[in-house]
Amino acid sequence: MSNEKKLIVKETFDLAVQNHQNNNLQDAQNYYQKVLKIDPNYAPAHNNLGVLLSDMGDIQKAKSCYEKAIEIKPNYADAHNNLGIIFEKLGENQQAKSCYEKAIELNPNYVDAHNNLGIIFKELGEHQKSISYFKKVILIDPNYTDAYYNLAILFKELGEHQKTISYFKKAIEINPNYVDAHYNLGNIFKELGENQKAKDCYEKAIEINPNYADAHNNLGVIFKELRENQKAKDCFEKSIEINPNHANAHNNLGIIFKELGENQKAKDCYEKVILINPNHAGTYYNLGVILQELGKNEKAIDCFEKAIEIKPNYADAHNNLGAIFKELGKNEKAIDCFEKAIEIIPNFAEALNHLGLTYNRLGENLKAIGYYEKAIEINPNYTEAHNHLLKSLYQTSNQSILFKKLESITKEGKMNAVIGSIFSRSKVKYGFKKNNPFCNDPLNYILKTDLIKRYDFKNIIVKCVNNILKDDFISNRTQNLLTNGYQTSGNLFANEDFNIKEIQKIIHIEIEKYRLHFKNSKEGFLKNWPTNYDLKGWLINMKKGGKLKAHMHDFGWLSGSIYVNVPQKLQTDSGNLVVCIDENENKKSYKKSIDVVTGSLCLFPSSLLHYTIPFEVEENRIVLAFDVIPN
């Protein structure tokens, strides 16, 4: 080749490199091809054209370029290294390894090849070799930040957190704008529960790259941990703005909406995640929880089953699926689900408690007690398990153990409706004389109000309830206590499909009037009224002859019922509400029959048992029942 042609080749190649560096890829490609037209054996042009094509995503053509460069110039270390990168992208790690090793053989101080070989050994699970290659890079070039970063990532996988932190910090010391190092250092601090440090790292990553969607998402997770839900929401929404298909951000935003009580928005978020990633098991679970709360049990079952299909050892999904089967009265299926959850996580206190409750419903009280005790052993502060144990001890007439439990409760100063009920019942049945921490005289704290006189009852309450009853989307739960009627599932007040907020306002007003009415009381449930509470509501619709057996609301503090429609009374007490200390005691001092009519609101301590008297008229008796539940 003449010197003139050589000069043209060099000048054209330099123009290609210049355009390549300035990201003018099409012009760079044209110049590389012009070089190769003049000199088909110009190996650097083949190599650089391979780099450009790889950047443009044309892997196979890039591979051909590198192979041609090596064919022309077998000792071309850069081409061997670059060919290794292509094999790595294609998942052919052994061939990539051979290429990197050849590049190092040709150039023992080739830091990029050492680093790439370290990555390959990491992928192959040969961690010590991987570490040695990264350290070799640092020995050759102490300022090679990627080697520190890669060591940090490797030690993170090995669970060596202090080394991980040290290497990320070293990478950042050399390059303060190493955005991925800041982000991943934040991940380590988040994993260690050091939320403030994690927050600082994510905020630094975002300062460097404002469009770092993962950093916005993880910063939102930190704000959520810090109970700053509005800031968390802003972060998740920013992450989605940057990357509309960021599944984790949509899922996390759904969790925030659920905590804010915006269930429909949460549901929308979870459904969006499933569109993006149909195999996101956690989202199916979260959607199932929302649907379960909304009383849409069949759809909730589908979600939990899908979560389990994707992730067979998803203990929470097995547990929640069991809870629905329990609610639907499918006890054997429920037991299978709870046992599977416990098989996966032997110390799953909630599943043990649920299993105990299911056996209690089957009349196997001793077996139930055993499961409650296991749940309490795992979590000594598990209130629900303590309550169920207390009730079972009372049911089995285990007087000595029951008294010890009640004495312990008195000393510990615990208080809830179940404790109040068992204290009251034990006083009636056994003569137990200790002060009732919840309410000593619950029958004196019943308040009946006529809502028709105070509100537009027909348009606010009756109309809304009728719309709910017409809707087929809400499931009915199995209610073994109920004859000739049904009860809706879930929490009506969590369901945004119906305009129930006005009813909630009325209930809140009447609750405050109740407290004002008894403002001078020294009873525990009034003196220690919960600072924050939620309302849980459901409908009970009975036909002729309908009745509800004696029961109490374990999770309530104050219970209430709005009588949307009460049929005409053929007898004095037809359809009445009866509240009592113990359903087996017939003394008038232990029970009260409340003459309820359409428009009545009754409020009473949740420690009271209550039941209904059957009615004889061909007309539905419709009640909106609710509880004040401390949170």
C-alpha positions as CSV (number, residue, x, y, z in Angstrom):
1,M,0.0,0.0,0.0
2,S,1.3,3.4,-1.0
3,N,2.2,6.0,1.7
4,E,-0.6,8.2,0.3
5,K,-3.2,5.5,0.9
6,K,-1.7,4.8,4.4
7,L,-2.1,8.5,5.2
8,I,-5.7,8.5,3.9
9,V,-6.4,5.4,6.0
10,K,-5.0,7.0,9.1
11,E,-6.8,10.3,8.6
12,T,-10.1,8.5,7.9
13,F,-9.6,6.2,10.9
14,D,-8.9,9.2,13.2
15,L,-12.1,10.9,11.9
16,A,-14.0,7.7,12.7
17,V,-12.6,7.6,16.3
18,Q,-13.4,11.3,16.8
19,N,-17.0,10.8,15.7
20,H,-17.3,7.6,17.8
21,Q,-16.0,9.5,20.9
22,N,-18.6,12.3,20.2
23,N,-21.3,9.7,19.9
24,N,-21.9,10.4,16.2
25,L,-22.4,6.7,15.6
26,Q,-23.7,6.7,12.1
27,D,-20.8,9.0,10.9
28,A,-18.3,6.9,12.8
29,Q,-19.6,3.7,11.2
30,N,-19.4,5.3,7.7
31,Y,-15.7,6.3,8.3
32,Y,-14.8,2.8,9.7
33,Q,-16.3,1.2,6.6
34,K,-14.5,3.7,4.3
35,V,-11.2,2.7,6.0
36,L,-12.0,-1.0,5.4
37,K,-12.9,-0.3,1.8
38,I,-9.4,1.1,1.3
39,D,-7.6,-1.4,3.5
40,P,-9.7,-4.6,4.3
41,N,-6.9,-5.8,6.6
42,Y,-6.8,-2.8,8.9
43,A,-7.4,-4.6,12.2
44,P,-8.1,-1.5,14.4
45,A,-11.0,-0.5,12.2
46,H,-12.5,-4.0,12.4
47,N,-12.1,-3.9,16.2
48,N,-13.5,-0.4,16.6
49,L,-16.4,-1.1,14.2
50,G,-17.1,-4.1,16.5
51,V,-17.2,-1.8,19.5
52,L,-19.6,0.6,17.7
53,L,-21.9,-2.2,16.5
54,S,-22.0,-3.6,20.1
55,D,-23.0,-0.2,21.4
56,M,-25.7,-0.2,18.8
57,G,-26.9,-3.6,20.0
58,D,-25.9,-5.6,16.9
59,I,-24.0,-8.3,18.8
60,Q,-23.5,-10.8,16.0
61,K,-22.0,-8.3,13.6
62,A,-19.8,-7.0,16.4
63,K,-18.6,-10.6,17.1
64,S,-17.7,-11.0,13.4
65,C,-15.7,-7.8,13.5
66,Y,-13.6,-8.9,16.5
67,E,-13.0,-12.3,15.0
68,K,-11.8,-10.7,11.7
69,A,-9.5,-8.4,13.7
70,I,-8.0,-11.4,15.5
71,E,-7.7,-13.3,12.2
72,I,-5.7,-10.4,10.7
73,K,-3.7,-9.8,13.9
74,P,-3.7,-12.9,16.3
75,N,-1.9,-11.0,19.0
76,Y,-4.5,-8.1,19.2
77,A,-5.2,-8.1,22.9
78,D,-8.0,-5.5,22.7
79,A,-9.9,-7.6,20.1
80,H,-9.6,-10.7,22.3
81,N,-10.9,-8.8,25.3
82,N,-13.8,-7.3,23.3
83,L,-14.7,-10.7,21.8
84,G,-14.8,-12.0,25.4
85,I,-17.4,-9.2,26.3
86,I,-19.6,-10.4,23.4
87,F,-19.4,-14.0,24.5
88,E,-20.3,-12.9,28.0
89,K,-23.4,-11.0,26.7
90,L,-24.4,-14.2,24.8
91,G,-24.1,-16.2,28.1
92,E,-21.1,-18.2,26.8
93,N,-19.0,-17.7,29.9
94,Q,-16.3,-20.4,29.2
95,Q,-15.5,-18.9,25.8
96,A,-15.5,-15.4,27.3
97,K,-13.1,-16.7,30.0
98,S,-10.7,-18.0,27.3
99,C,-10.8,-14.7,25.4
100,Y,-9.9,-12.7,28.6
101,E,-7.1,-15.1,29.5
102,K,-5.7,-14.8,26.0
103,A,-5.8,-11.0,26.3
104,I,-3.9,-11.2,29.6
105,E,-1.4,-13.6,28.1
106,L,-0.7,-11.0,25.4
107,N,-0.7,-8.1,27.9
108,P,-0.2,-9.2,31.6
109,N,-1.0,-5.7,32.8
110,Y,-4.3,-5.4,30.8
111,V,-6.5,-4.2,33.7
112,D,-9.8,-4.3,31.7
113,A,-9.2,-8.0,30.9
114,H,-8.3,-8.8,34.5
115,N,-11.5,-7.0,35.7
116,N,-13.6,-8.8,33.1
117,L,-12.1,-12.2,34.0
118,G,-12.9,-11.4,37.7
119,I,-16.6,-10.8,36.7
120,I,-16.6,-14.2,34.8
121,F,-15.3,-16.1,37.7
122,K,-17.9,-14.4,39.9
123,E,-20.6,-15.6,37.4
124,L,-19.1,-19.1,37.5
125,G,-19.3,-19.1,41.3
126,E,-15.5,-19.2,41.7
127,H,-15.4,-16.4,44.2
128,Q,-11.7,-16.7,45.4
129,K,-10.5,-16.5,41.8
130,S,-12.8,-13.6,41.2
131,I,-11.4,-11.7,44.2
132,S,-7.8,-12.4,43.2
133,Y,-8.4,-10.9,39.7
134,F,-10.1,-7.8,41.1
135,K,-7.2,-7.3,43.5
136,K,-4.8,-7.8,40.6
137,V,-6.5,-4.9,38.8
138,I,-6.0,-2.7,41.9
139,L,-2.4,-3.7,42.2
140,I,-1.8,-2.6,38.5
141,D,-4.0,0.5,38.8
142,P,-4.9,1.6,42.4
143,N,-7.5,4.1,40.9
144,Y,-9.5,1.6,38.9
145,T,-12.9,2.2,40.5
146,D,-14.8,-0.6,38.8
147,A,-12.6,-3.2,40.6
148,Y,-13.4,-1.8,44.0
149,Y,-17.1,-1.7,43.0
150,N,-17.0,-5.3,41.7
151,L,-15.3,-6.4,45.0
152,A,-18.1,-4.7,46.9
153,I,-20.8,-6.4,44.9
154,L,-19.1,-9.8,45.4
155,F,-18.6,-9.4,49.1
156,K,-22.3,-8.3,49.4
157,E,-23.3,-11.6,47.8
158,L,-21.0,-13.4,50.3
159,G,-22.7,-11.5,53.2
160,E,-19.5,-9.7,54.3
161,H,-21.1,-6.4,54.8
162,Q,-18.2,-4.5,56.3
163,K,-15.9,-5.4,53.4
164,T,-18.8,-4.4,51.0
165,I,-19.1,-1.0,52.7
166,S,-15.4,-0.5,52.6
167,Y,-15.0,-1.2,48.9
168,F,-18.0,0.9,47.9
169,K,-16.6,3.8,49.9
170,K,-13.2,3.4,48.3
171,A,-14.8,3.5,44.8
172,I,-16.6,6.7,45.8
173,E,-13.4,8.2,47.3
174,I,-11.7,7.8,43.9
175,N,-14.8,8.9,42.0
176,P,-17.3,10.9,44.1
177,N,-19.8,10.8,41.2
178,Y,-19.8,7.0,41.0
179,V,-23.6,6.9,41.0
180,D,-24.1,3.1,41.2
181,A,-21.7,2.9,44.1
182,H,-23.7,5.4,46.1
183,Y,-26.9,3.5,45.2
184,N,-25.6,0.1,46.2
185,L,-24.0,1.4,49.3
186,G,-27.5,2.7,50.2
187,N,-28.9,-0.8,49.6
188,I,-26.4,-2.3,52.1
189,F,-27.3,0.3,54.7
190,K,-31.0,-0.4,54.1
191,E,-30.4,-4.1,54.5
192,L,-28.6,-3.4,57.8
193,G,-31.5,-1.2,59.0
194,E,-29.4,2.0,59.0
195,N,-32.1,4.0,57.3
196,Q,-30.6,7.5,57.7
197,K,-27.3,6.4,56.0
198,A,-29.3,4.6,53.3
199,K,-31.3,7.8,52.7
200,D,-28.2,9.9,52.4
201,C,-26.8,7.5,49.8
202,Y,-30.0,7.4,47.7
203,E,-30.2,11.2,47.8
204,K,-26.6,11.5,46.6
205,A,-27.3,9.1,43.8
206,I,-30.3,11.1,42.8
207,E,-28.3,14.4,43.0
208,I,-25.8,12.9,40.6
209,N,-28.5,11.4,38.3
210,P,-31.9,12.9,38.9
211,N,-33.4,10.2,36.6
212,Y,-32.2,7.2,38.6
213,A,-35.6,5.4,38.9
214,D,-34.3,2.7,41.2
215,A,-32.8,5.2,43.6
216,H,-36.1,7.1,43.8
217,N,-37.9,3.9,44.5
218,N,-35.5,2.8,47.2
219,L,-35.6,6.2,48.8
220,G,-39.3,5.8,48.9
221,V,-38.9,2.5,50.8
222,I,-36.8,4.3,53.4
223,F,-39.3,7.0,53.8
224,K,-42.0,4.3,54.3
225,E,-39.8,2.7,57.0
226,L,-39.5,6.1,58.6
227,R,-43.4,6.4,58.5
228,E,-43.2,9.4,56.2
229,N,-45.8,8.1,53.8
230,Q,-46.3,11.3,51.8
231,K,-42.6,11.5,51.0
232,A,-42.6,7.8,50.1
233,K,-45.5,8.3,47.8
234,D,-43.7,11.2,46.1
235,C,-40.6,9.0,45.5
236,F,-42.6,6.1,44.1
237,E,-44.5,8.4,41.8
238,K,-41.2,10.0,40.6
239,S,-39.7,6.6,39.9
240,I,-42.8,5.7,37.8
241,E,-42.6,9.1,36.0
242,I,-39.0,8.2,35.0
243,N,-39.8,4.6,34.2
244,P,-43.6,3.9,33.7
245,N,-42.9,0.2,33.8
246,H,-41.1,0.1,37.1
247,A,-43.0,-2.8,38.7
248,N,-41.5,-2.4,42.2
249,A,-42.4,1.3,42.3
250,H,-46.0,0.6,41.3
251,N,-46.2,-2.2,43.9
252,N,-44.7,0.0,46.6
253,L,-47.1,2.8,45.7
254,G,-49.9,0.4,46.1
255,I,-48.7,-0.5,49.6
256,I,-48.7,3.2,50.5
257,F,-52.2,3.8,49.1
258,K,-53.4,0.8,51.2
259,E,-51.8,2.3,54.3
260,L,-53.5,5.6,53.5
261,G,-56.8,3.8,53.2
262,E,-57.1,4.4,49.5
263,N,-57.9,0.8,48.6
264,Q,-59.1,1.4,45.0
265,K,-55.9,3.2,44.1
266,A,-53.8,0.5,45.7
267,K,-55.8,-2.1,43.7
268,D,-55.1,-0.1,40.5
269,C,-51.3,-0.1,41.3
270,Y,-51.2,-3.8,41.9
271,E,-53.1,-4.5,38.7
272,K,-50.6,-2.3,36.8
273,V,-47.7,-4.4,38.2
274,I,-49.3,-7.6,37.0
275,L,-49.7,-6.1,33.5
276,I,-45.9,-5.2,33.6
277,N,-44.8,-8.4,35.2
278,P,-47.4,-11.3,35.4
279,N,-45.0,-13.3,37.5
280,H,-44.7,-10.8,40.4
281,A,-45.8,-13.1,43.3
282,G,-45.7,-10.4,45.9
283,T,-48.1,-8.2,44.0
284,Y,-50.7,-11.0,43.6
285,Y,-50.4,-11.4,47.3
286,N,-50.9,-7.7,48.0
287,L,-53.8,-7.6,45.6
288,G,-55.3,-10.6,47.3
289,V,-55.1,-8.8,50.7
290,I,-57.0,-5.8,49.2
291,L,-59.7,-8.0,47.7
292,Q,-60.0,-9.9,50.9
293,E,-60.5,-6.7,52.8
294,L,-63.1,-5.6,50.3
295,G,-65.0,-8.8,50.8
296,K,-64.2,-10.1,47.3
297,N,-63.2,-13.5,48.4
298,E,-63.3,-15.5,45.2
299,K,-61.0,-13.0,43.5
300,A,-58.8,-12.9,46.5
301,I,-58.5,-16.7,46.4
302,D,-57.4,-16.5,42.7
303,C,-54.7,-14.0,43.7
304,F,-53.3,-16.0,46.6
305,E,-53.4,-19.2,44.5
306,K,-51.5,-17.4,41.7
307,A,-48.9,-16.1,44.1
308,I,-48.4,-19.7,45.4
309,E,-48.2,-21.0,41.8
310,I,-45.4,-18.6,41.1
311,K,-43.7,-19.0,44.5
312,P,-44.8,-22.4,46.1
313,N,-43.1,-21.6,49.4
314,Y,-44.9,-18.3,49.9
315,A,-46.0,-18.8,53.5
316,D,-48.0,-15.6,53.8
317,A,-50.1,-16.5,50.8
318,H,-50.8,-20.0,52.2
319,N,-51.8,-18.3,55.5
320,N,-54.1,-15.8,53.9
321,L,-55.7,-18.4,51.6
322,G,-56.4,-20.4,54.8
323,A,-58.0,-17.4,56.4
324,I,-60.4,-17.0,53.5
325,F,-61.3,-20.8,53.6
326,K,-61.8,-20.5,57.3
327,E,-64.1,-17.5,56.8
328,L,-66.0,-19.5,54.1
329,G,-66.4,-22.4,56.5
330,K,-64.1,-24.7,54.5
331,N,-62.2,-25.9,57.5
332,E,-60.3,-28.8,56.1
333,K,-58.9,-26.6,53.2
334,A,-58.1,-23.9,55.8
335,I,-56.2,-26.4,58.0
336,D,-54.2,-27.6,54.9
337,C,-53.2,-24.0,54.1
338,F,-52.2,-23.2,57.7
339,E,-50.2,-26.4,58.0
340,K,-48.4,-25.7,54.7
341,A,-47.5,-22.2,56.0
342,I,-46.1,-23.6,59.2
343,E,-44.2,-26.3,57.3
344,I,-42.5,-23.5,55.3
345,I,-42.0,-21.3,58.4
346,P,-42.2,-23.4,61.6
347,N,-42.3,-20.2,63.8
348,F,-45.2,-18.6,61.9
349,A,-47.2,-17.4,64.9
350,E,-50.1,-16.0,62.9
351,A,-50.6,-19.4,61.1
352,L,-50.4,-21.3,64.4
353,N,-53.1,-18.9,65.8
354,H,-55.3,-19.4,62.8
355,L,-54.9,-23.1,63.1
356,G,-55.9,-23.0,66.7
357,L,-59.0,-20.9,65.9
358,T,-60.0,-23.4,63.2
359,Y,-59.8,-26.4,65.6
360,N,-61.7,-24.4,68.1
361,R,-64.5,-24.0,65.6
362,L,-64.4,-27.8,65.0
363,G,-64.9,-28.3,68.8
364,E,-61.3,-29.5,69.4
365,N,-60.5,-27.1,72.1
366,L,-57.5,-28.8,73.7
367,K,-55.8,-29.0,70.3
368,A,-56.6,-25.3,69.8
369,I,-55.1,-24.4,73.1
370,G,-51.9,-26.1,72.1
371,Y,-51.6,-24.0,68.9
372,Y,-52.4,-20.7,70.8
373,E,-49.7,-21.5,73.3
374,K,-47.1,-22.2,70.5
375,A,-48.0,-18.9,68.9
376,I,-47.6,-17.0,72.2
377,E,-44.3,-18.8,72.8
378,I,-43.0,-17.5,69.5
379,N,-44.5,-14.0,70.0
380,P,-45.3,-13.3,73.7
381,N,-47.0,-10.0,72.7
382,Y,-49.4,-11.6,70.3
383,T,-52.7,-10.2,71.6
384,E,-55.0,-12.2,69.4
385,A,-53.5,-15.5,70.4
386,H,-53.7,-14.5,74.1
387,N,-57.4,-13.6,73.6
388,H,-58.2,-17.0,71.9
389,L,-56.3,-18.9,74.6
390,L,-58.3,-17.0,77.3
391,K,-61.6,-17.9,75.6
392,S,-60.6,-21.5,75.2
393,L,-59.6,-21.8,78.8
394,Y,-63.0,-20.4,79.8
395,Q,-64.8,-22.8,77.4
396,T,-62.9,-25.9,78.8
397,S,-63.8,-24.8,82.4
398,N,-60.1,-25.0,83.3
399,Q,-60.7,-22.8,86.3
400,S,-57.3,-22.9,88.0
401,I,-55.3,-22.1,84.9
402,L,-57.9,-19.5,83.9
403,F,-57.7,-17.7,87.2
404,K,-53.9,-17.6,87.0
405,K,-54.2,-16.1,83.6
406,L,-56.6,-13.5,84.8
407,E,-54.4,-12.6,87.8
408,S,-51.5,-12.2,85.4
409,I,-53.5,-9.9,83.2
410,T,-54.5,-7.8,86.2
411,K,-50.8,-7.4,87.2
412,E,-49.7,-6.6,83.6
413,G,-52.4,-4.0,83.2
414,K,-53.7,-5.4,79.9
415,M,-57.0,-4.4,78.5
416,N,-59.3,-5.3,75.6
417,A,-62.8,-6.5,74.9
418,V,-62.0,-10.2,75.2
419,I,-60.3,-9.7,78.6
420,G,-63.4,-7.7,79.7
421,S,-65.8,-10.4,78.6
422,I,-63.9,-13.2,80.3
423,F,-63.6,-11.2,83.5
424,S,-67.4,-10.6,83.5
425,R,-68.3,-14.2,82.6
426,S,-65.9,-15.6,85.2
427,K,-67.5,-13.3,87.8
428,V,-70.9,-14.8,86.9
429,K,-69.9,-18.4,86.5
430,Y,-67.1,-18.7,89.2
431,G,-67.5,-15.7,91.5
432,F,-64.2,-14.2,90.3
433,K,-64.0,-10.9,92.1
434,K,-61.0,-9.0,90.6
435,N,-61.7,-5.6,89.1
436,N,-62.5,-5.8,85.4
437,P,-59.9,-3.7,83.6
438,F,-62.2,-3.1,80.6
439,C,-65.7,-2.6,82.0
440,N,-67.1,-3.8,85.3
441,D,-70.8,-3.0,84.5
442,P,-71.0,-3.2,80.7
443,L,-74.9,-3.4,80.7
444,N,-74.9,0.1,82.1
445,Y,-73.1,1.4,79.0
446,I,-75.7,0.7,76.3
447,L,-76.9,3.7,74.4
448,K,-79.8,3.7,71.9
449,T,-80.4,6.6,69.5
450,D,-83.0,7.4,66.9
451,L,-81.1,8.4,63.7
452,I,-84.2,9.3,61.8
453,K,-84.7,12.4,64.1
454,R,-81.1,13.5,63.6
455,Y,-80.2,12.8,59.9
456,D,-81.6,12.2,56.5
457,F,-81.8,8.5,57.3
458,K,-83.5,7.4,54.1
459,N,-81.2,9.2,51.6
460,I,-77.9,8.8,53.4
461,I,-78.2,5.3,55.0
462,V,-81.1,3.3,53.4
463,K,-80.2,4.2,49.9
464,C,-76.5,3.4,50.3
465,V,-77.2,0.1,52.0
466,N,-79.7,-1.0,49.3
467,N,-77.1,-0.2,46.6
468,I,-74.6,-2.4,48.4
469,L,-77.1,-5.3,48.7
470,K,-77.9,-5.1,45.0
471,D,-74.2,-5.5,44.1
472,D,-73.0,-9.0,43.4
473,F,-69.3,-8.2,43.7
474,I,-69.2,-8.4,47.5
475,S,-68.9,-11.9,48.8
476,N,-70.9,-13.2,51.7
477,R,-69.0,-14.9,54.4
478,T,-70.0,-18.2,56.1
479,Q,-71.6,-17.3,59.4
480,N,-72.4,-20.3,61.5
481,L,-74.1,-18.1,64.1
482,L,-76.6,-16.9,61.6
483,T,-79.9,-18.6,60.7
484,N,-82.0,-17.5,57.6
485,G,-79.7,-14.8,56.5
486,Y,-76.2,-13.7,55.3
487,Q,-73.4,-11.4,56.3
488,T,-71.1,-9.5,53.9
489,S,-67.4,-10.2,53.9
490,G,-64.6,-7.8,54.4
491,N,-64.9,-4.2,55.6
492,L,-67.5,-2.0,53.9
493,F,-65.8,1.1,55.1
494,A,-62.7,0.1,53.1
495,N,-64.7,-0.3,49.9
496,E,-64.6,2.7,47.7
497,D,-67.1,1.2,45.2
498,F,-69.9,2.7,47.3
499,N,-70.5,6.1,48.7
500,I,-70.3,5.2,52.4
501,K,-68.4,8.2,53.7
502,E,-71.5,10.0,54.9
503,I,-72.5,7.0,57.0
504,Q,-69.0,7.0,58.5
505,K,-69.3,10.6,59.4
506,I,-72.6,9.9,61.2
507,I,-71.0,7.0,63.1
508,H,-68.1,9.1,64.2
509,I,-70.4,11.9,65.4
510,E,-72.5,9.4,67.4
511,I,-69.4,7.8,68.9
512,E,-68.2,11.2,70.2
513,K,-71.7,11.8,71.6
514,Y,-71.5,8.4,73.3
515,R,-68.2,9.3,74.9
516,L,-69.6,12.7,76.0
517,H,-72.7,11.0,77.5
518,F,-70.4,8.8,79.7
519,K,-67.7,11.4,80.2
520,N,-67.6,11.0,84.0
521,S,-67.2,7.2,83.9
522,K,-64.1,5.6,85.4
523,E,-64.5,2.4,83.4
524,G,-61.3,1.3,81.6
525,F,-62.6,1.3,78.1
526,L,-63.6,5.0,78.4
527,K,-60.7,6.2,80.4
528,N,-58.3,4.5,78.0
529,W,-60.1,5.3,74.8
530,P,-57.8,4.5,71.8
531,T,-56.0,7.5,70.5
532,N,-56.6,6.3,66.9
533,Y,-59.1,3.8,65.7
534,D,-60.6,2.4,62.5
535,L,-64.2,1.5,61.7
536,K,-65.0,-2.0,60.4
537,G,-68.5,-2.5,59.1
538,W,-70.6,-5.2,57.5
539,L,-74.2,-5.9,56.7
540,I,-76.5,-8.6,58.1
541,N,-79.6,-9.4,56.1
542,M,-82.1,-11.8,57.7
543,K,-85.3,-13.3,56.3
544,K,-88.4,-14.5,58.3
545,G,-87.3,-16.5,61.3
546,G,-83.8,-15.1,61.1
547,K,-81.7,-15.0,64.2
548,L,-78.1,-14.5,65.2
549,K,-76.6,-16.6,68.1
550,A,-74.8,-15.0,71.0
551,H,-71.3,-13.8,70.2
552,M,-68.9,-10.9,70.7
553,H,-66.6,-8.9,68.5
554,D,-63.1,-9.9,69.6
555,F,-61.3,-7.0,67.9
556,G,-63.8,-4.3,68.8
557,W,-63.6,-1.6,71.6
558,L,-67.1,-0.2,71.1
559,S,-69.6,-2.1,68.9
560,G,-72.6,-0.7,67.2
561,S,-75.5,-1.5,64.9
562,I,-77.7,0.6,62.7
563,Y,-81.1,-0.8,62.0
564,V,-81.7,-0.1,58.4
565,N,-85.0,-2.0,58.3
566,V,-86.8,-3.8,61.1
567,P,-89.9,-5.7,60.2
568,Q,-93.2,-5.1,62.0
569,K,-93.2,-6.8,65.5
570,L,-95.9,-9.4,65.9
571,Q,-94.7,-10.0,69.5
572,T,-93.2,-7.5,71.9
573,D,-89.6,-8.6,71.4
574,S,-89.7,-9.8,67.8
575,G,-86.3,-8.9,66.1
576,N,-85.0,-7.3,69.3
577,L,-81.3,-7.1,70.1
578,V,-80.3,-8.8,73.3
579,V,-77.0,-7.9,75.0
580,C,-75.7,-10.1,77.9
581,I,-72.8,-11.1,80.1
582,D,-73.2,-14.8,79.4
583,E,-75.7,-16.4,77.1
584,N,-76.2,-19.3,79.5
585,E,-77.4,-17.1,82.4
586,N,-81.1,-16.1,82.3
587,K,-81.2,-13.7,85.2
588,K,-82.4,-10.3,84.1
589,S,-79.4,-8.7,85.8
590,Y,-77.2,-10.3,83.3
591,K,-79.0,-9.3,80.1
592,K,-81.0,-6.6,78.4
593,S,-83.5,-6.8,75.5
594,I,-83.3,-3.6,73.4
595,D,-86.4,-2.7,71.5
596,V,-84.9,-1.8,68.1
597,V,-86.9,-0.3,65.2
598,T,-86.0,1.1,61.8
599,G,-83.6,4.0,62.4
600,S,-82.2,2.8,65.7
601,L,-78.5,3.0,66.5
602,C,-77.3,0.9,69.4
603,L,-73.8,1.4,70.9
604,F,-72.3,-0.9,73.6
605,P,-69.0,-2.1,74.9
606,S,-67.5,-4.8,72.7
607,S,-67.0,-7.0,75.8
608,L,-70.8,-7.7,75.8
609,L,-72.2,-10.8,74.0
610,H,-75.2,-10.1,71.9
611,Y,-77.8,-12.0,69.9
612,T,-81.1,-11.4,68.1
613,I,-84.6,-12.7,68.7
614,P,-86.3,-14.2,65.6
615,F,-89.1,-12.3,63.8
616,E,-92.2,-13.7,62.1
617,V,-92.9,-11.3,59.2
618,E,-92.1,-11.8,55.5
619,E,-89.8,-8.8,55.3
620,N,-86.0,-8.5,55.5
621,R,-84.3,-7.3,58.7
622,I,-81.2,-5.3,57.6
623,V,-78.6,-4.2,60.0
624,L,-75.3,-2.3,59.4
625,A,-73.0,-3.6,62.2
626,F,-69.7,-2.0,63.0
627,D,-66.8,-2.0,65.5
628,V,-64.4,0.7,66.7
629,I,-61.1,-1.0,66.3
630,P,-57.9,0.5,68.0
631,N,-54.9,0.9,65.7
